[in-house]
Amino acid sequence: MSQAKQPEHGGPEGKAAELPPVVVKKYANRRLYNTESSSYITLDTLAEMVRGGRNFVVYDAKTGEDITRSVLTQIIVEEESKGRALLPTGFLRQLIGFYGDSLQGLVPNYLEQALASFSQQQAQMREAMKQTMGNFFPFGVEEISRQNTAMLERAMSLFTPFVQPGAAAKTAEQSEIEALRAEVDALRAELGKPARPAR
């Protein structure tokens, strides 16, 4: 299983990432058993472990098969059903379209690298904003999530071998991304100006 998060070492999340993966067993009654804590847990517990940077593997208690991928997919379905929609319909349709396609083998690695790159850039941007503007961050969390998925949807469209109808028209998501880039460029330009001498 690919590690969902790469926290910096030194903090609590860094220490969590250094620990061996937690082994979780899934039983026929769909109950999940954490062998490290010797207790039954839920999908919400696993979701919190992912957010905390703690890696885990899930095995079918009867067959011993590694079912981590399917459990992670269940977590995504659960999160989406709670109204925390992160994946737009268009992106999901495109993703489903790649199953069985000749490019299917390329998609997982591409998405993993795209997400890792985006996460790194986002962390750098947040750090730069924090240094220049303190704890104030001008974009809401929901807005950031929406822009993230718009970028991924646009990235997925690069795989499409044929031009889709209306592809030449600029989508609302593309316009928003371009506007965000313009704001970031303007901020960088402003930060690059020499400080004004005190009067």
N, C-alpha and C positions, 0 to 999 in steps of 0.2 A: 504494500500500500504506500502511496506517495504521502509524504508528510504534508499535512495541510497548512502548516505554519512554520516559519523559520524565525523564531524569536532570537533576539540577541542574547548571547551567553552572559551570565552574571546576575540577571534578574530572576524572579521566580519562574517565569516562562522558560528562560534559558536552562535552568536546572531541570525543569520538567522534560525538556527535549533531550537532555543527556541521559535520562532514565531509560531502562529497557521498555519495550512496548508492553502495555497491559494486555494480558490474555483474557479474552471474554468468550464465554461459551453460550451458544444459543440453543435452547431446548425446543422440543416439538411443540410445546405450549406457547412458543414465542417469547418466553422469558429469557432475559439476558443475565448471565452470572459472571461477575467480576472475580476472577480467581485471586487477584491481589488483595482485595478487601474482604473476600469471602462473603459477598453480599449480592443480592439481586439488584439490578439497576434498570434504567429506562433509556430510551433513545435520547431523551433530554439530557441525561447524564453524559452520554457519549458526545453529544453536541457541545456540552460545556468543556469536555476534555479536549476536543478539537480546538475550541477557542482559547483554551489555556495552553496549547502547544504540547499536550501530552499525547503521544502516539499510542495506538492500540491495534490489535488484530482480533478478528472475530472468527471463531471456528464453530462449525456445526457439531453439537455435542455428540451426535450419533455417528456421523460419518467421518468427522475430523477434517472436513473440507473447509478451506479458507473462504469465508463468505463476507469478508470485510467490505468489498466493493458494493455488494447488494445492500448491506446494512447502511453504508454511507448514503446510498441512493434513497433508502427509506427515510433517513434523517432529513434529506433535502425535501422530500415529499411532505414530511411533517411540518417543516419550517414554512413551506409554501402554503400549506393549508391553514396556517395560523395568521394569515394575512400579511406575512413578511415577504411578499412576492419580490423575488430578486431576478428571476429568469423570465424575460418577456416571451410572449407567445410566438413571435416570429423567430426568435432564437431557438426555442424548443422545436419548432417545425423544421428548421434547418438542421438541427442536431439529429433529429429522428431520420431525416432524409439521407444522412451519411451512413446509417446502418446498412451494411451489405454493399455499399458503394466501394469502388476501387480505392478511394482515398481514405477509407475508414481507418486504416492502420496509421495514417499520418495525423489524424485529428487529435487523439489523446495527448501526444507529445507536444503538438502545436498549442493546444489550449493550456497545458500545464506551464509551458514556457511563457506564454502570453500573460497568464495570471501572475506568475512569479515576477515578471518584468514590471507589470503594472503595479503590483503591491510594493515593489522596491521604489518605484518612482513616486507613488503616493506617499510612502513613508518619508522620502526625501523632501517632498513638497510640504508636508505637514511640519516637518522639523524646521524648514526654512521659514514657514509662516509663524511658527511658535517663537523663533528667535527674533523675528522682526516685529511681531504684533502681540507678543505675550501669549496668553492662553486663549485669546479671541480667535475664532476660526469662522470666516464668513460664510461657509457652506454648511447646510444642515446635513445630518447623517443620511436622511432619506434621499436628499438630492444627490449626494455622492454615490449612493448605491444605484440610483437610476442612471447616472452618467456612466458608472462602471459597466452595467449591463448593456448600455447602448454601444459602448466601445467594443465589447465582446461580440455583440450582434454584427457590428460592422466588420470585425475581424473574420467572423465566420463567413461573411458574404464573399471574402476574397477567395474562398475555396470553390465557389460556384463557377463552373466552367462556361456558363452561358449568361449573357446579359439578360437580367430580368426586366419585365415590362415596367417602365417608369423609373428605371435605374438611373437615368440621367438626371432626374429631378432630385433636388436636394431634400433629404428627409428632415423632419423636425429635430431628430436626434443628432444628425450631422451638424445642423445649424447650431445646436446647443454646445456640441463639442468644440466647434470652431470658435464660438463666443468665449468658452472657457479658456481655450488656448490663448486667445487674444488677451484675456484678462491676466493670465499667468505671464505672458510676454511683457505686458505693460508693467506688471509688478516687478519682474526681473529688471526691466529697464530702469524703473524707479530706484530699485535697490542698488543698481550699478552707478548711480549718480554720486559724485563726491559730496560729502556733508557740507552744508552751508556754514560759513564761519559765524561764530557768535558775535552779535553786535554789542 
